[in-house]
Amino acid sequence: MDQTVSTDKRFTAEILEPADSWRPFKLINDRSRIAYTIHEEMGWTEIVREVLKDNTPPSSICALVRGRYKTANGWRCEHL
């Protein structure tokens, strides 16, 4: 559902609902034989720093989870 938030007559700003709701996923690294299940909604940087603890760019994890990449720094994603 869209909500109009601007009163300026030159433009209209709207808040858009996300297309997909968040759902849990699993990050799997076959080389190191490690898997992490992400149960709560977390930021991409938070996932890299606190869960993966490697040099994977947060933007790569984002693209991986959203399906734009098949792997990122050895990680693959499975949606639960």
N, C-alpha and C positions, 0 to 999 in steps of 0.2 A: 504494500500500500504506500502510495506516495504522499508526502506531506509538503506543502508549500511553506517555506520558512522566510521568504524575503517579502518586504513591503515596498521595496524600490520598484518603481514602475518601468524602469529601463530594462530590467531583466528579472527572471524568476529562478530562484534556487529551490531545489527539491531534495528531499532525503529519500533515497531509493533503498528498498529492501534488498538484501543479498539474493542472488539467483539461487544459490544452493545453501541449505542449512548445513551447519558444521556436523561432522560425524567422525567417530574414532577411526584411527588408521594405525597401521604397523609399518615401521621402517626397518628394513632387513638389509644387513650387510653380509653377503655370502662369503666374501674373502675372510673376514674376521669371525664369522659364525656368531654374530650378535644380532638380536632383534629387540626393538623397543616398541611397545604399544603405547600410543598417545591417547589417553582416555579423556583428557580435559582440553578445552580450547586454550592454546598457548600461542604466543607470538613466534614467528620464524626464528628470530634471533635468540629467543629464550630456549627454543628446542635445540639449536646448535650449541649454545654455550652450556646449558645445564644438563641436557640429555646426551647428545652425540659426543660432545667434548672433542671435536676435531676441527679441521680447517675448512669444512664445507661451507660455502657461502650461503647465507640465509635465503637469498633470492633463488638459488638452485633448489633448495628444499621446497620452497614455495611452488616452483614450477613442477617439481617432481610430484608433489601431492595433488596439484591441480591437473595432472595428466599431460603436461606439455613436454616433460622429459621422461624417458624410460628409466634412466639411472642418473645419480648425481654423486660423484666421489665414491662410487662403490655401493651406494644405498639404492634400494628400490622400495616401492610403496605398495602396500595392499590395504584397500579400504575394507573395514569390517562392517 
